[in-house]
Structures are given as C-alpha cells and as structure tokens.
Amino acid sequence: MIITPQHLHRRPGRAIAAAACLAACALTTAGPAVAAGPTSEWVTLDDTFTWDDCGFPVVQHDTGRLHFLVWTDETGQTVRRWVLAPDAKSSYTNPATGASVSSGDPFVVHRYNNSDGTITVRISGLRFQLRGGGTVYVDSGRDILLFTESGRTVLSSVGPNADLCAALGAAIG
C-alpha cells in the first residue's frame, strides 16, 4: 500500500506531520509481531511552500529536526516506525500584507504494520497555537488513523481542534 498526501490531508498547515507520516508510512509489508531494537536517524527539516486553502495565499515555512526510529523483525521487514519532532516549528506569512505568525509544532507519529496488511498511525502533539483578533487558537491532541488499500479512516481524534484558516485569518489575513 502506498500512502499519498491525499490520505493525510485533514486541513492545511499539517505539512510537518504529513511529511513525517509519509516517511513513516512508506510502503513495507507487514511482518511478524516480534521486532528487534530500533535503528535511529535524525533528519533536518527546512521546507517552504505556498498554499491557498483559506481564501488567501499563505507561505508556510517548516523547520526542525525529525528523529526516525525503525523496528524490524528477524527477516528485516519493518514492523514499527516512530517519528519524533521535538523542536518542529511552522511560520505562516501572508505575502500580500507581509504579516507573519509562528507556532511550535512538536509531535510524535507512531506507525504500526497490522497483520491484515493495514497500517495504524497515531499522531500526537501540538499542531499549532496562534494568537489573532484577541483569541488564542489551539490544535493539539491525538489522532488515530487506519490506512487501507481504499484510503484513510479516522478512528479517533481527541483534543482541542481549532480551525487553522480561522486562526490565520485573524492573525495575518
């Protein structure tokens, strides 16, 4: 199964988590439940892109270091992956006005290969905390997703879930 960005998209501004999840969700076959100790790798993230899902263009700049931990079984098949981003940060700029706002975006992605060929992904952490128009907008908590050949199902979503477009509209719109 190949997991695409369309499987992950819930709302704009989840680029860091989506990138990490895409990396964590790369195509592998499910292996036995017994896993060896993890391998570890750190990757620097510094990505800038523009999107316009909020009715105005937004330039998003994501930075931080991603820590990948991968467990394999005795045959070398990946059975579990974690991606940790303890210092991730997202900055949002309205190119028309030059207004900008930033938020920490620390998160953890847990990915498990299920014996039936599906993949369970848990994403937890702070997605954003932005101030604008006298309001503090927060999106944090834990999402549990199930990926199958036919797509993505949200099994659970817990925590405050502010609308990123409303937050950006108030802060830089």
C-alpha positions, 0 to 999 in steps of 0.5 A: 500500500502506498500512502499519498498526501491525499490520505493525510490531508485533514486541513492545511498547515499539517505539512510537518506531520504529513511529511513525517507520516509519509516517511513513516508510512512508506510502503513495507509489508507487514511482518511478524509481531516480534521486532528487534531494537530500533535503528535511529536517524535524525533528519533536518527539516527546512521546507517552504511552500505556498498554499491557498486553502483559506481564501488567501495565499499563505507561505508556510515555512517548516523547520526542525529536526525529525528523529526516525526510529525503525523496528524490524523483525528477524527477516528485516521487514519493518514492523514499527516506525516512530517519528519524533519532532521535538523542536518542529516549528511552522511560520505562516506569512501572508505575502500580500500584507507581509504579516507573519505568525509562528507556532511550535509544532512538536509531535510524535507519529507512531506507525504500526504494520497490522497483520491484515496488511493495514497500517495504524498511525497515531499522531500526537502533539501540538499542531499549532497555537496562534494568537489573532483578533484577541483569541488564542487558537489551539490544535493539539491532541491525538489522532488515530488513523487506519490506512487501507488499500481504499484510503484513510479512516479516522478512528479517533481524534481527541483534543482541542481542534481549532480551525487553522484558516480561522486562526490565520485569518485573524492573525495575518489575513 
